[in-house]
Amino acid sequence: STCHPSARSACAQGTCDLPTSYFLAQVRLASDLTTSLVDDSILSREQLSLGCTRLIDALPDLTLDNPAAGTLLADFIAACCGGEGKYLDGERWMAEVDRLRG
């Protein structure tokens, strides 16, 4: 199977056997949980936006541990932009997604 970008370093070492679908499922679970928290007014859209901003700011450090952290973050943000920007402002954040996937 083709490796998800977050597992490429392990695949290069011959230690990865997780399919891309596994990583996409994990991103989907995280975005589903996050959107449920917003729907239940536990997490505000502003808090979600601030959290994503902080993750982007920390990306240089995160990529030291996982070189594909930007791709995973882009997938998460894209999932949260679903539903016509209900959770994150689609126009602003989709531009970030494009930049992160660059």
C-alpha positions as CSV (number, residue, x, y, z in Angstrom):
1,S,0.0,0.0,0.0
2,T,1.0,3.6,-0.5
3,C,2.2,5.3,2.7
4,H,0.5,8.4,4.0
5,P,3.1,11.3,4.2
6,S,3.2,11.1,8.0
7,A,4.6,7.6,7.7
8,R,7.1,8.1,4.9
9,S,10.1,8.2,7.2
10,A,9.1,4.9,8.8
11,C,8.4,3.4,5.3
12,A,11.9,4.5,4.1
13,Q,13.3,2.5,7.0
14,G,11.0,-0.5,6.2
15,T,9.0,-0.3,9.4
16,C,5.7,1.1,8.2
17,D,2.8,-1.1,7.4
18,L,-0.1,1.3,8.0
19,P,-2.2,2.2,5.0
20,T,-3.1,5.8,4.1
21,S,-6.7,5.0,5.1
22,Y,-5.6,4.6,8.7
23,F,-4.2,8.1,8.9
24,L,-7.2,9.6,7.1
25,A,-9.5,7.8,9.5
26,Q,-7.6,9.3,12.4
27,V,-7.9,12.8,11.0
28,R,-11.6,12.2,10.4
29,L,-12.1,11.1,14.0
30,A,-10.3,14.1,15.4
31,S,-12.3,16.5,13.2
32,D,-15.6,14.8,14.2
33,L,-14.7,15.1,17.8
34,T,-13.7,18.8,17.4
35,T,-16.9,19.7,15.5
36,S,-19.0,17.9,18.1
37,L,-17.3,20.1,20.8
38,V,-18.1,23.2,18.8
39,D,-21.7,22.0,18.2
40,D,-22.2,21.5,21.9
41,S,-20.7,24.9,22.7
42,I,-17.8,23.4,24.6
43,L,-15.3,24.8,22.2
44,S,-15.9,28.1,20.3
45,R,-15.0,28.7,16.7
46,E,-12.6,31.4,18.0
47,Q,-10.9,28.8,20.2
48,L,-10.7,26.3,17.4
49,S,-9.2,29.0,15.1
50,L,-6.7,30.0,17.8
51,G,-5.7,26.4,18.3
52,C,-5.1,25.9,14.6
53,T,-3.1,29.1,14.5
54,R,-0.9,27.9,17.4
55,L,-0.4,24.5,15.7
56,I,0.8,26.3,12.5
57,D,3.1,28.5,14.6
58,A,4.5,25.4,16.2
59,L,4.9,23.5,12.9
60,P,8.6,23.8,12.6
61,D,9.0,22.0,16.0
62,L,6.3,19.5,15.2
63,T,7.9,18.5,11.9
64,L,11.0,17.5,13.8
65,D,9.0,14.7,15.3
66,N,6.8,14.0,12.3
67,P,7.9,15.4,9.0
68,A,4.4,15.2,7.6
69,A,2.8,17.2,10.5
70,G,1.9,19.9,8.0
71,T,0.0,17.5,5.8
72,L,-1.9,16.0,8.8
73,L,-2.7,19.5,10.0
74,A,-3.9,20.5,6.5
75,D,-6.2,17.4,6.4
76,F,-7.6,18.3,9.9
77,I,-8.2,21.9,9.0
78,A,-9.8,21.0,5.7
79,A,-12.2,18.6,7.5
80,C,-13.1,21.4,9.9
81,C,-13.8,23.8,7.0
82,G,-16.4,21.3,5.7
83,G,-20.0,22.3,5.8
84,E,-19.6,25.7,4.2
85,G,-17.2,27.0,6.9
86,K,-19.4,26.1,9.8
87,Y,-16.5,25.5,12.1
88,L,-13.6,27.5,10.5
89,D,-13.8,30.4,8.0
90,G,-13.5,28.4,4.8
91,E,-11.9,31.0,2.7
92,R,-9.2,32.0,5.1
93,W,-8.4,28.5,6.3
94,M,-8.5,26.8,2.9
95,A,-5.8,29.2,1.8
96,E,-3.7,27.8,4.8
97,V,-4.5,24.3,3.7
98,D,-3.2,25.0,0.3
99,R,0.0,26.5,1.7
100,L,0.5,23.6,4.1
101,R,0.1,21.1,1.4
102,G,2.2,23.2,-0.9
